[in-house]
Amino acid sequence: MIGSTFAGKKLVEQSAPTVKRLSLELGGDAPVLVFADADLDAAVADIVGLKLANAGQICVAPNRVFVHRSIYAAFIEKAKALMESYRYVGDPGTGPELSPVVSEASVEQMVKFRLFTRYA
């Protein structure tokens, strides 16, 4: 319900009598399209940066990335290199770029997909 079109319509309806300004984020699963003529370095930097912003816990974090097949391999290579350059865990005083996740299940999923390594 939260973020749904139905909820958005209700908010607009309820704000109409007093003409309230609204800014709504109504879902869409944060898709990103990367076309063949895209600036690949900029696209990768923006997509990875948004995905990892606030530990990936923002409503506009890309969840679906569609990349033109002619640049797919290069996109993956660049995205992987950038992801591997991030420091994922560590002393907050030294500033890891991605802070801890919210649950043990999330940690296990990230380890499974090799997004970071669990240290003893």
FITI-461021 format. One line per field, with one value per atom (N, C-alpha, C, CB): residue number from 1; atom name; y, x, z. Coordinates in nm, 2 decimals, decimal comma, padded with zeros to 4 digits. Each point is the difference from the previous one (the first is absolute). Glycine has a CB too. Layout:
zanu	c(NUM|...) .
bamar	c(CA|...) .
y	c(Y|...) .
x	c(X|...) .
z	c(Z|...) .
% end
This chain:
zanu	c(1|1|1|1|2|2|2|2|3|3|3|3|4|4|4|4|5|5|5|5|6|6|6|6|7|7|7|7|8|8|8|8|9|9|9|9|10|10|10|10|11|11|11|11|12|12|12|12|13|13|13|13|14|14|14|14|15|15|15|15|16|16|16|16|17|17|17|17|18|18|18|18|19|19|19|19|20|20|20|20|21|21|21|21|22|22|22|22|23|23|23|23|24|24|24|24|25|25|25|25|26|26|26|26|27|27|27|27|28|28|28|28|29|29|29|29|30|30|30|30|31|31|31|31|32|32|32|32|33|33|33|33|34|34|34|34|35|35|35|35|36|36|36|36|37|37|37|37|38|38|38|38|39|39|39|39|40|40|40|40|41|41|41|41|42|42|42|42|43|43|43|43|44|44|44|44|45|45|45|45|46|46|46|46|47|47|47|47|48|48|48|48|49|49|49|49|50|50|50|50|51|51|51|51|52|52|52|52|53|53|53|53|54|54|54|54|55|55|55|55|56|56|56|56|57|57|57|57|58|58|58|58|59|59|59|59|60|60|60|60|61|61|61|61|62|62|62|62|63|63|63|63|64|64|64|64|65|65|65|65|66|66|66|66|67|67|67|67|68|68|68|68|69|69|69|69|70|70|70|70|71|71|71|71|72|72|72|72|73|73|73|73|74|74|74|74|75|75|75|75|76|76|76|76|77|77|77|77|78|78|78|78|79|79|79|79|80|80|80|80|81|81|81|81|82|82|82|82|83|83|83|83|84|84|84|84|85|85|85|85|86|86|86|86|87|87|87|87|88|88|88|88|89|89|89|89|90|90|90|90|91|91|91|91|92|92|92|92|93|93|93|93|94|94|94|94|95|95|95|95|96|96|96|96|97|97|97|97|98|98|98|98|99|99|99|99|100|100|100|100|101|101|101|101|102|102|102|102|103|103|103|103|104|104|104|104|105|105|105|105|106|106|106|106|107|107|107|107|108|108|108|108|109|109|109|109|110|110|110|110|111|111|111|111|112|112|112|112|113|113|113|113|114|114|114|114|115|115|115|115|116|116|116|116|117|117|117|117|118|118|118|118|119|119|119|119|120|120|120|120) .
bamar	c(N|CA|C|CB|N|CA|C|CB|N|CA|C|CB|N|CA|C|CB|N|CA|C|CB|N|CA|C|CB|N|CA|C|CB|N|CA|C|CB|N|CA|C|CB|N|CA|C|CB|N|CA|C|CB|N|CA|C|CB|N|CA|C|CB|N|CA|C|CB|N|CA|C|CB|N|CA|C|CB|N|CA|C|CB|N|CA|C|CB|N|CA|C|CB|N|CA|C|CB|N|CA|C|CB|N|CA|C|CB|N|CA|C|CB|N|CA|C|CB|N|CA|C|CB|N|CA|C|CB|N|CA|C|CB|N|CA|C|CB|N|CA|C|CB|N|CA|C|CB|N|CA|C|CB|N|CA|C|CB|N|CA|C|CB|N|CA|C|CB|N|CA|C|CB|N|CA|C|CB|N|CA|C|CB|N|CA|C|CB|N|CA|C|CB|N|CA|C|CB|N|CA|C|CB|N|CA|C|CB|N|CA|C|CB|N|CA|C|CB|N|CA|C|CB|N|CA|C|CB|N|CA|C|CB|N|CA|C|CB|N|CA|C|CB|N|CA|C|CB|N|CA|C|CB|N|CA|C|CB|N|CA|C|CB|N|CA|C|CB|N|CA|C|CB|N|CA|C|CB|N|CA|C|CB|N|CA|C|CB|N|CA|C|CB|N|CA|C|CB|N|CA|C|CB|N|CA|C|CB|N|CA|C|CB|N|CA|C|CB|N|CA|C|CB|N|CA|C|CB|N|CA|C|CB|N|CA|C|CB|N|CA|C|CB|N|CA|C|CB|N|CA|C|CB|N|CA|C|CB|N|CA|C|CB|N|CA|C|CB|N|CA|C|CB|N|CA|C|CB|N|CA|C|CB|N|CA|C|CB|N|CA|C|CB|N|CA|C|CB|N|CA|C|CB|N|CA|C|CB|N|CA|C|CB|N|CA|C|CB|N|CA|C|CB|N|CA|C|CB|N|CA|C|CB|N|CA|C|CB|N|CA|C|CB|N|CA|C|CB|N|CA|C|CB|N|CA|C|CB|N|CA|C|CB|N|CA|C|CB|N|CA|C|CB|N|CA|C|CB|N|CA|C|CB|N|CA|C|CB|N|CA|C|CB|N|CA|C|CB|N|CA|C|CB|N|CA|C|CB|N|CA|C|CB|N|CA|C|CB|N|CA|C|CB|N|CA|C|CB|N|CA|C|CB|N|CA|C|CB|N|CA|C|CB|N|CA|C|CB|N|CA|C|CB|N|CA|C|CB|N|CA|C|CB|N|CA|C|CB|N|CA|C|CB|N|CA|C|CB|N|CA|C|CB|N|CA|C|CB|N|CA|C|CB|N|CA|C|CB) .
y	c(-00,12|00,12|00,13|-00,13|00,13|00,11|00,01|-00,01|00,13|00,02|-00,05|-00,02|-00,03|-00,05|00,11|-00,22|00,19|00,10|00,03|-00,08|-00,01|00,02|00,10|-00,24|00,22|00,09|00,14|-00,19|00,20|00,13|00,07|-00,09|00,02|00,06|00,05|-00,15|00,08|00,04|00,13|-00,24|00,24|00,12|00,12|-00,15|00,14|00,11|00,04|-00,08|-00,01|00,03|00,07|-00,20|00,16|00,06|00,14|-00,23|00,25|00,13|00,10|-00,12|00,08|00,09|00,12|-00,19|00,17|00,11|00,12|-00,17|00,15|00,11|00,02|-00,05|-00,01|00,01|-00,01|00,15|-00,27|-00,03|-00,04|-00,07|00,11|-00,05|-00,14|00,23|-00,32|-00,14|-00,04|-00,05|-00,03|-00,07|-00,15|00,21|-00,29|-00,14|-00,10|00,06|-00,16|-00,11|-00,12|00,10|-00,14|-00,10|-00,13|00,18|-00,22|-00,13|00,00|-00,10|-00,02|-00,02|-00,09|00,23|-00,27|-00,09|00,06|-00,19|00,33|00,07|-00,05|00,05|-00,06|-00,05|00,10|-00,14|00,09|00,08|-00,06|00,07|00,01|-00,04|00,05|-00,01|-00,07|00,04|-00,03|-00,04|00,14|-00,02|-00,02|00,13|-00,17|-00,03|00,12|-00,17|00,29|00,13|00,07|00,02|-00,09|00,06|00,03|-00,11|00,21|00,02|-00,11|00,26|-00,37|-00,12|00,03|-00,14|00,22|00,03|00,07|00,01|00,09|00,08|-00,09|00,21|-00,29|-00,09|-00,09|00,01|-00,08|-00,09|00,07|-00,14|00,26|00,08|00,04|00,08|-00,04|00,04|-00,11|00,18|-00,29|-00,12|-00,06|-00,04|00,02|-00,06|00,09|-00,13|00,26|00,10|00,00|00,14|-00,14|00,00|-00,13|00,16|-00,27|-00,13|-00,01|-00,10|00,16|-00,01|00,11|-00,13|00,24|00,11|-00,04|00,16|-00,11|-00,03|-00,15|00,22|-00,29|-00,15|-00,06|00,02|00,04|-00,05|00,01|-00,16|00,23|00,01|00,14|-00,16|00,19|00,12|-00,05|00,16|-00,08|-00,05|00,01|00,08|00,00|00,01|-00,08|00,23|-00,32|-00,09|-00,09|00,00|00,00|-00,08|-00,15|00,16|-00,21|-00,15|-00,08|00,07|00,00|-00,06|00,08|-00,10|00,04|00,07|-00,08|00,09|-00,02|-00,06|00,07|-00,04|-00,05|00,05|-00,05|00,01|00,07|-00,04|-00,11|00,23|-00,33|-00,12|00,03|-00,14|00,25|00,03|00,06|00,04|00,00|00,06|-00,08|00,23|-00,34|-00,07|-00,05|-00,07|00,01|-00,06|00,11|-00,19|00,30|00,12|00,06|00,04|-00,03|00,05|-00,09|00,10|-00,23|-00,09|00,01|-00,16|00,16|00,01|00,13|-00,13|00,24|00,13|00,00|00,12|-00,17|00,00|-00,09|00,04|-00,15|-00,10|00,07|-00,20|00,26|00,07|00,11|-00,05|00,13|00,10|-00,05|00,15|-00,26|-00,06|-00,06|-00,05|-00,01|-00,05|00,10|-00,19|00,32|00,10|00,06|00,05|-00,08|00,05|-00,08|00,07|-00,01|-00,06|-00,02|00,10|-00,23|-00,03|00,00|-00,12|00,07|-00,01|00,07|-00,21|00,24|00,06|00,09|-00,02|00,08|00,09|00,13|-00,10|00,14|00,12|00,12|-00,09|00,09|00,12|00,01|-00,03|-00,08|00,00|00,01|-00,14|00,14|00,04|-00,11|00,22|-00,34|-00,09|00,06|-00,20|00,17|00,07|-00,07|00,05|-00,16|-00,07|-00,05|-00,07|00,12|-00,04|-00,13|00,25|-00,30|-00,13|00,00|-00,03|-00,09|-00,02|-00,03|-00,09|00,09|00,00|-00,14|00,20|-00,31|-00,13|-00,10|00,06|-00,17|-00,11|-00,06|-00,05|00,04|-00,06|00,09|-00,09|00,22|00,09|-00,03|00,17|-00,18|-00,03|-00,13|00,12|-00,23|-00,12|00,01|-00,12|00,19|00,02|00,08|00,00|00,10|00,07|-00,08|00,21|-00,30|-00,09|-00,10|00,03|-00,08|-00,10|00,06|-00,10|00,22|00,07|00,06|00,03|-00,05|00,05|00,15|-00,21|00,27|00,15|00,04|00,02|-00,10|00,02|-00,14|00,24|-00,24|-00,12|00,02|-00,04|-00,07|00,00|-00,02|-00,09|00,18|-00,02|-00,05|00,19|-00,27|-00,06|00,10|-00,22) .
x	c(00,08|-00,08|00,09|-00,18|00,28|00,09|00,07|00,03|-00,03|00,06|-00,08|00,21|-00,33|-00,08|-00,07|-00,03|-00,02|-00,07|-00,13|00,09|-00,15|-00,12|00,02|-00,08|00,19|00,04|00,02|00,10|-00,03|00,03|-00,13|00,21|-00,31|-00,12|-00,08|-00,01|00,02|-00,07|00,07|-00,06|00,19|00,07|-00,03|00,18|-00,18|-00,04|-00,14|00,16|-00,25|-00,14|-00,02|-00,06|00,13|-00,01|00,07|-00,02|00,12|00,07|-00,07|00,21|-00,30|-00,06|-00,08|-00,01|-00,07|-00,08|00,08|-00,16|00,29|00,08|00,12|-00,08|00,08|00,11|00,14|-00,15|00,17|00,14|00,09|-00,11|00,24|00,10|00,04|00,08|-00,07|00,04|00,12|-00,23|00,31|00,10|-00,01|00,16|-00,19|-00,03|00,10|-00,24|00,28|00,08|-00,09|00,23|-00,29|-00,10|00,05|-00,17|00,29|00,05|00,05|-00,16|00,15|00,05|00,12|-00,09|00,13|00,12|00,13|-00,16|00,17|00,12|00,07|00,02|-00,08|00,07|00,10|-00,20|00,30|00,10|00,02|00,11|-00,11|00,03|00,14|-00,25|00,34|00,13|00,00|00,12|-00,12|00,00|00,14|-00,22|00,23|00,13|00,09|-00,11|00,05|00,08|00,02|-00,09|00,06|00,02|00,14|-00,21|00,24|00,13|00,02|00,00|00,06|00,01|00,06|00,02|00,09|00,06|-00,10|00,23|-00,30|-00,09|-00,12|00,07|-00,12|-00,11|00,03|-00,08|00,20|00,04|00,02|00,11|-00,05|00,02|-00,13|00,22|-00,31|-00,13|-00,08|00,00|-00,01|-00,07|00,05|-00,06|00,19|00,07|-00,02|00,16|-00,13|-00,01|-00,14|00,17|-00,27|-00,14|-00,04|-00,06|00,11|-00,03|00,06|-00,01|00,13|00,07|-00,03|00,17|-00,23|-00,03|-00,08|00,01|00,03|-00,07|-00,01|-00,13|00,23|00,01|-00,11|00,09|-00,13|-00,10|-00,14|00,17|-00,19|-00,13|-00,07|00,08|-00,09|-00,07|-00,10|00,20|-00,31|-00,11|00,04|-00,16|00,26|00,04|00,12|-00,09|00,13|00,11|-00,04|00,08|00,00|-00,04|-00,02|00,13|-00,24|-00,03|00,00|-00,13|00,11|00,00|00,08|-00,23|00,34|00,08|00,00|00,15|-00,20|00,00|00,11|-00,26|00,35|00,12|-00,01|00,14|-00,12|00,00|00,11|-00,08|00,04|00,09|00,14|-00,21|00,21|00,13|00,10|-00,12|00,08|00,09|-00,01|-00,02|-00,05|-00,03|00,13|-00,22|00,31|00,12|00,09|-00,01|00,02|00,08|-00,06|00,08|-00,22|-00,07|00,03|-00,18|00,17|00,02|00,14|-00,17|00,27|00,14|00,02|00,07|-00,12|00,02|-00,07|00,03|-00,16|-00,07|00,06|-00,21|00,26|00,07|00,12|-00,08|00,16|00,13|-00,04|00,11|-00,21|-00,04|-00,05|-00,06|-00,03|-00,05|00,12|-00,22|00,31|00,12|00,09|-00,01|00,00|00,08|-00,05|00,06|-00,19|-00,06|00,05|-00,20|00,22|00,02|-00,13|00,23|-00,27|-00,13|-00,02|-00,03|00,13|-00,01|00,12|-00,14|00,13|00,12|-00,04|00,12|-00,02|-00,02|-00,07|00,21|-00,32|-00,07|00,10|-00,22|00,32|00,09|00,09|00,00|00,01|00,09|-00,09|00,17|-00,30|-00,09|-00,02|00,06|-00,12|-00,03|-00,11|00,06|-00,06|-00,10|-00,14|00,19|-00,20|-00,13|-00,01|-00,01|-00,08|-00,02|-00,07|00,00|-00,01|-00,06|-00,15|00,15|-00,19|-00,14|-00,09|00,08|-00,21|-00,10|-00,03|-00,09|00,13|-00,03|00,10|-00,25|00,25|00,09|-00,03|00,02|-00,15|-00,04|00,05|-00,21|00,21|00,06|00,15|-00,18|00,25|00,14|00,03|00,03|-00,11|00,02|-00,02|-00,07|-00,03|-00,03|00,12|-00,25|00,30|00,11|00,13|-00,10|00,12|00,12|-00,02|00,03|-00,16|-00,03|00,03|-00,18|00,15|00,02|00,14|-00,25|00,33|00,14|00,01|00,07|-00,17|00,01|00,09|-00,23|00,26|00,10|00,04|-00,07|00,18|00,05|-00,02|00,17|-00,22|-00,02|00,14|-00,24|00,27|00,13|-00,03|00,11|-00,02|-00,01|00,03|00,05) .
z	c(00,00|00,00|00,00|00,12|-00,04|00,01|-00,13|00,25|-00,32|-00,12|-00,12|00,12|-00,10|-00,11|-00,07|00,12|-00,24|-00,07|00,07|-00,22|00,28|00,08|00,12|-00,06|00,13|00,11|-00,06|00,14|-00,25|-00,06|-00,04|-00,08|00,02|-00,03|00,12|-00,20|00,31|00,12|00,06|00,05|-00,05|00,05|-00,09|00,08|-00,21|-00,09|00,03|-00,18|00,19|00,03|00,13|-00,13|00,23|00,13|00,01|00,10|-00,18|00,00|-00,09|00,05|-00,14|-00,10|00,06|-00,15|00,26|00,05|00,05|00,06|-00,02|00,05|-00,09|00,23|-00,34|-00,10|00,06|-00,14|00,19|00,06|-00,11|00,22|-00,21|-00,09|00,04|-00,05|-00,05|00,03|-00,09|00,07|-00,01|-00,08|00,04|-00,01|-00,08|00,03|-00,07|00,03|00,04|-00,06|00,01|00,07|-00,18|-00,01|-00,05|-00,02|00,04|-00,04|-00,14|00,16|-00,22|-00,14|00,01|-00,07|00,18|00,03|-00,05|-00,02|00,01|-00,03|-00,12|00,24|-00,35|-00,12|-00,06|-00,05|-00,01|-00,07|-00,14|00,22|-00,32|-00,14|-00,04|-00,06|00,01|-00,04|-00,15|00,23|-00,32|-00,14|-00,06|-00,01|-00,11|-00,06|-00,01|-00,13|00,12|-00,02|00,14|-00,23|00,34|00,13|00,03|00,08|00,01|00,05|00,11|-00,04|00,01|00,08|00,14|-00,21|00,22|00,12|00,09|-00,10|00,05|00,08|00,04|-00,12|00,03|00,03|00,12|-00,24|00,23|00,10|00,13|-00,17|00,17|00,13|00,06|-00,09|00,01|00,05|00,06|-00,16|00,08|00,05|00,12|-00,24|00,24|00,12|00,12|-00,14|00,12|00,10|00,07|-00,12|00,03|00,05|00,07|-00,18|00,13|00,06|00,14|-00,23|00,25|00,13|00,09|-00,11|00,06|00,09|00,12|-00,20|00,32|00,12|00,02|-00,02|-00,01|00,01|-00,09|00,23|-00,34|-00,09|00,05|-00,07|00,17|00,07|-00,04|00,19|-00,32|-00,04|-00,10|00,05|-00,06|-00,09|-00,15|00,17|-00,20|-00,14|-00,04|00,00|00,09|-00,04|-00,12|00,25|-00,35|-00,12|00,04|-00,15|00,10|00,03|-00,13|00,20|-00,31|-00,13|-00,10|00,04|-00,09|-00,09|-00,13|00,18|-00,29|-00,13|-00,08|00,01|-00,06|-00,08|-00,14|00,22|-00,32|-00,13|-00,02|-00,08|00,00|-00,01|-00,06|-00,03|-00,05|-00,06|00,10|-00,21|00,32|00,10|00,14|-00,11|00,11|00,12|00,07|-00,10|00,02|00,06|00,06|-00,17|00,10|00,05|00,12|-00,23|00,23|00,12|00,12|-00,15|00,14|00,11|00,05|-00,09|00,00|00,04|00,08|-00,21|00,16|00,07|00,14|-00,23|00,23|00,12|00,11|-00,14|00,09|00,09|00,06|-00,13|00,05|00,05|00,10|-00,22|00,19|00,09|00,13|-00,19|00,19|00,12|00,08|-00,12|00,06|00,07|00,06|-00,15|00,11|00,05|00,13|-00,23|00,27|00,12|00,12|-00,13|00,24|00,13|00,06|00,03|00,00|00,05|00,15|-00,21|00,28|00,14|00,07|-00,02|00,14|00,07|00,11|-00,21|00,27|00,11|-00,05|00,12|-00,06|-00,05|00,00|00,08|00,00|00,01|-00,12|00,24|-00,31|-00,13|-00,12|00,12|-00,10|-00,11|-00,11|00,04|00,00|-00,11|-00,09|00,15|-00,28|-00,09|00,02|-00,16|00,21|00,02|00,14|-00,25|00,32|00,14|00,02|00,06|00,06|00,02|-00,04|00,19|-00,23|-00,04|00,12|-00,22|00,20|00,11|00,07|-00,11|00,04|00,06|-00,04|00,00|00,08|-00,03|-00,14|00,25|-00,28|-00,13|-00,11|00,10|-00,09|-00,10|-00,01|00,04|00,07|00,00|-00,08|00,22|-00,19|-00,07|-00,15|00,21|-00,25|-00,14|-00,07|00,05|00,02|-00,06|-00,01|00,09|00,01|00,00|-00,12|00,25|-00,26|-00,11|-00,13|00,14|-00,17|-00,13|-00,01|-00,02|00,12|00,00|00,00|-00,11|00,18|00,01|00,11|-00,09|00,18|00,10|00,06|00,04|00,03|00,07|00,15|-00,18|00,24|00,15|00,06|-00,02|00,11|00,07|00,15|-00,14|00,18|00,14|00,10|-00,08) .
% end
